[in-house]
Amino acid sequence: MRCPIAVATLVLVQAAFAAAQVPAVDHHQHLFSPALAALISPPAPAAPTAPITAADLIKNLDAAGIMRAAVLSTAYIFEQPTRNVENAYAKVRVDNDWTSQQVAQFPDRLIGFCGLNPLKDYALDELARCAKDPNLRRGLKLHFGNSGVDYHDAQHIERLRRVFRAANGYRMAIVVHLRASFSQKLAYGRDEALIFLNELVPAAPDVVIQIAHLAGGGGPGDLAAQQALEVFADAVAKRDPRTRQTT
């Protein structure tokens, strides 16, 4: 069975609202552990970032009339190239565990996805650990921008292939923030989307690969993201087997 790319999560949600229907599931939610909230807090005197728990999320879902949500761990933030975090891998593990514990409080409403930086030496070990966690085994969240992925670095692509193959073997769906780093000014657009489609998607032929934020990471003026999205839209229009489930 092949099931790669679910490009249109946001489009589906928008369509549901257009039909005056509330979506049954929010496919992209994040929680912030106390440690992560402290890490990303702005400098004083600005107000510190507050933790966001599963209980907070459930309140918001109830207010919106949404029954369920996928909670995507943001543990990879501890390994952003622009940060210098001591014992980062230990903090990644703790944050994934925290997400697991939060999701476990509402098993009928929330499912969790593991988060990691796919370029790190421990990536496969952490993925294997998450695959054994009943609250994280459903999927993997990758953030190419926060992880410093360079589409034109052959070693980066090979490390990504290994992670995709492993996730496929564990039958873990993959949610990917494709947009390359703004701060590092890494190349992103049509060519990079083609690299993703041609070199990474085939490494995970049996699981859903969801492209977050319609291949973007900024506002509507992100022309590079629009170019990337056009690659996937064209592939869908041509019925490329990598963009739809086939048996």
N, C-alpha and C positions, 0 to 999 in steps of 0.2 A: 504494500500500500504506500502511495506517495501522498503526502499532504503538506507541502510547504506553504506558500506565503499567504497569510491573511492580511492584506494591505488595508482593508477598509473598515477597521473598527470604528473610527470616528465617523465615517460616512454612514455606517449603519445606525449609530446613535443619533446622528442628525436626522436621518430618515424617520426614525422612530418618533422623534419629537415633532417632525413635520406632519406625521399622521396622528398627532395628539395622543401618542402612547408613551408611557414611561418605560424605558428599557428595563428588562428583568435583571440584567447584570451589568455592573461597572467593571470593565476589563482592565483597568489601569489605575490602581491606587497605591499610595506609599504611606508608610508609617515612619515616624522619627523617634528612635529610642532616645532616652536622656543623654547618652553619650554622643550620639550623632547630632542631636540638637545643639549640644554644647560646642561641637566641632564646627558647625556651620553658622553659629551665631555671629552677627556683625560686631565690630569693635564697639566698646562703650564710647559714648553714652547711649547708643541705640539700644532698644529693648532686645533682650536675648531671644533666640528662637525657642519656642516652647515644644516639648515633646508632643507627638501625636500618637495616641494609642488606638487599639482596636475598638475600645469603648467609644472613643471620639468618632471614629469612622462609622460605627453602627448608628450613632445618633444622626449623622449626616445622611446616611443611606435611608434611614426611616423618614427623615424630613423630606427627602426627594422621592420617596415611594419606591425605592430600588431594593430588591430583596437580597441580592448577593454581590460579592465583589472579589476580584483577584487582587491580592496584596503582594506587590513586587518589592522584595528586599532591596534596600539601597546601601547595603554593606560595602559595595565597591567604592563608595565615596571616601572611605578611609585610605584607599590606594590611588587616589587621584595624583597624577604627576606633579600638580601644582601645590600639593600639600606635603608636609614632612611629619608623618605620624610614627611615633615609636611603637614597635611591636604591632605593626599594622595588621598582619595576618591574624594575630590573636584577637584583635578588635573586630575583624571581619567575621570570624567564627562566632564571637559573642553576639554580634548584631544579627547574624542569621538565626542564631538560637533564640534571640529575643523576638524576632518576627515570628518564628515558629510558635513560641509560647503565647504570643498575642493572638494569632490565628486560632490556636487550639481553644481559646475561650468561647469562640462562636463557630463551632464546626459545621453547623448547618447553613452558615451565611458567608463564611470566608474561606478561601484557599490561599496558600502561600507559595511564592516562587523564591528560589534561592537567588542571591546576588553575589557576583564576584567580578574581579578584573581578569579577563581571559588571558592576559599577557603574562601573568605572574607564574612563577615556577610551581606554586601550590595549587593552581587553578583546577587541575584534574582531581587532586586529592579532596579539595573542598566540594567539588561537584559530586564526587562519590559519597562523601559524608552526607550531603544534602539529599542525595537519592535514597538514602536509608531513613531519612526523617519523614514520618507519615504526614507531616504538615507542610513539607517543602518539596516533596518528591514529584509534584505535578509539573513543575516547570522551572525555567532558568531565565533570569533577567540580566541582560548585558547592556551596558551603556558605553558605546564606542567613544563618545566624546570625553566622558569622565575618565575613561581608561587609557586615553592617549593613543588609540588605534590609528595607525598610519596605513591606509590602504595600499600604499606603494612600497611598503617594507615587507619583503618576502618572508622574513621571520615572523612578523606579526600575522600574516595570512596563514602561515603554517600552524601557528599556535591556535588561531581561531578555528581552523579545520579540525584540530584535535578535540577542541572543546565541543564543536558541533557534532562530531562523530560520537563522542562520549554521551552527550545529551540524547542523541538519537538512540543509542544503545540502552539507555535508561528509560526511554520513552517519555522524556521530559520535553514538553513544549518549550519553545524559545521565543521570548519577547526581546526585540532588539531596538535600541535607540541608535539608529544608523548615523546620525549627523556627526561628522568629525569635529574635533575640538575647535571652537571659536578662538580661544585664548592662545592656542598653539598655532593657529592659522594653517591647519592641515587641509590638504586638497579635498574637496567634496563637490559632487555634482553628478553628471551623467556617467562619466568614466568610472567613478567609484561605485555607483549603483550597479553598473555592469560587472564589476569585480565581485561584488556581493552576490549577484544573481548567478554568475558563471562559476565562481570558485568556492563559495561558501555554502550556498543553498544545497548543492548536490551532496554535501557531506552529511546532511540530515534529511534523508528522503522520506522518513516514516513518521515525522512529527510535524505539528503545525509550527510555522515560523511567522510570528506577528510583527509587522513593522510599526513601531510606535510613532505617534505624532505625524502620521502621513509622511514619514521619512525626513521630517524637519526637527528643529530644536529651538527655533526662535519665532519671530513674528511672521506675518504674511509677506513681508518684503524679502524673505530669504530666497533669492532666486536660485541658489545652488540646490536648496531642498526641492524646489519646484522641478528643477531639471532631473533630480534623482527620482522623484515621484513619477515623472513622465515615463521613465524606463519601466517601472513596474506596471503602470497603467497600460502601456503598449504591450507588455508581455501578457497581461490579462486579456486584452482585446484580441490578441492573436491565439489565445487559448494555449499558451505555453504550459506544458504539463507540470512545470515546477510551480505554477501559481494556483493550482487547484487540486483538490483531492481526486485521485483516480484509483481504481482497483484493477 
